[in-house]
Amino acid sequence: MAQMRRPYRPALLWFALPPAAGVTVALAYAASGRLEAALARGPRALDLAVWLALLAALLIPPVYGYREASGLARTAERRADAAHREARRAAQERLDRLLAEKAQMDLILQHMADGILLLDERRRIVLVNPAAERMLGVSRHEALGRDHLEVTHHFELDERLARVLATGRPEALEIRRAHPQEQILEARLALAPSGGERGVLVMLRDITRSRQLEQMRTEFVANVTHELRTPLTSIQGFAETLLEGALDEPETARHFVEIMLRESRHLGALIDELLDLSRVESGKFRMQRRPTVPAELIAATAARFAQKAERAGVQLVTEAPDGLPLINGDPDRLVQVLSNLVENAIKYTPAGGRITLSARRDGDGVRIAVADTGAGIPQADLGRIFERFYRVDKARSRATGGTGLGLAIAKHIVEAHGGTIGVESEVGKGSTFTVILPALTGPE
């Protein structure tokens, strides 16, 4: 345990006794007549001794006081130095802590997925993080110091900012941007200090993908409902007609039953493809991969559709040279992809047309193409051709038994094999669907 410092108490003995003794001696010396005699005849040794003793008695208090004062000054100086060092240490610790917090905050801002803007009271940008730079398409250098309208170009945001500054209450809104691409940002505004004055903190979150998924989900439910209702309505209508008396007319009844059978088969195919699509998108789609010869896929698909192409008056041609690298894939699923492409080609190629099913090497992979001389696909539809339930010609597709899910399933299967699928088309000249699959590496 550290010793406690004793409080300073002046040594009264050294300040009081020497002067008192000196005064007493001086009075006795004067009363004895020695002082008068010394002054008359000159001081002797004893007189000098007395005077020196008196001088010493008078000098002891100031000398001792100086010594004490010097000691106190040194102590005070040491304490001041210690206090100064402690203050500097505390200030350095606070500075280090502030710098660490700033570095941590900068790191958080740099890596946040949400965009952050800090605006001053005049609604000028004083802080912007990289996420906000990406969302707004500007650099930090271009944004800082500028009015937010020059960057956001959103007048409703300006109105909300003014409201936050006036009321102090948080606000929220959606910002829709069309340039350079369609974008939906969720903006949350809150009052925040900025450089000693009031400002507004704006947090931006890109919800474009979320809104797209919501729209796709809504469209999917609507499409499924419509696709299921159409055959069911047809089956129900013909069944009611039969019950109302058409059973007594064998030829009419047979025609109605054939339509009901066709619609029920379409309904079954739709349900099967919905289940397939669900399994593919949920990752529960199992594939039996093995080394596969591309030419065998071409041959199996051509054999499956040879008679159908002949009945449609369409020439089905295959081109698969020898020596193509193997593919590590599920033959049944890959034939399912090619079958969908060939079946669509037969549906949309008029009699006398030609469908070519080919395979060739493409860099480190194999390119399999299905080209037809059919009606072609408008340029505006090419970007959506692989969406669920999307049809270029809805009436014709439904009449030929299409569900609108085949290409969506084909795309998932190809991507599950690490490949890509695409289409090129020109209206009136035909379409070419291309599947590129990675070749099997290692010993064949």
Beta strands, then each sheet from edge to edge (+ up, - down):
strand 1: 115-119
strand 2: 125-128
strand 3: 171-177
strand 4: 183-194
strand 5: 197-206
strand 6: 290-292
strand 7: 315-319
strand 8: 327-329
strand 9: 354-362
strand 10: 365-372
strand 11: 420-426
strand 12: 430-438
sheet 1: 2+ 1- 5+ 4- 3+
sheet 2: 6+ 8-
sheet 3: 7+ 9+ 10- 12+ 11-
end
